[in-house]
């Protein structure tokens, strides 16, 4: 499945948003994840949140690549 970002044409009927095509559950879970990250950054009082977010992104991609290697081997 390929990620499809929000395009600001949200719908709430059915099981999926007609704008981005993601399930409403995926959207809700993503919102919870983002809220959790925002709260963490605020608690830490980082002056450079963009560096933290960039590092988190790189870390996630690295772990996904490692998991794919392990699953392929």
Residue pairs with C-beta under 8 A, 6 or more apart in sequence:
4 20
4 21
4 22
5 20
6 17
6 19
6 20
6 27
7 19
7 20
8 19
9 18
9 19
9 20
10 17
10 19
10 20
11 17
11 18
11 19
12 24
15 23
15 24
16 22
16 23
16 24
17 23
17 24
17 27
20 27
37 53
37 56
41 49
41 52
41 53
44 52
46 52
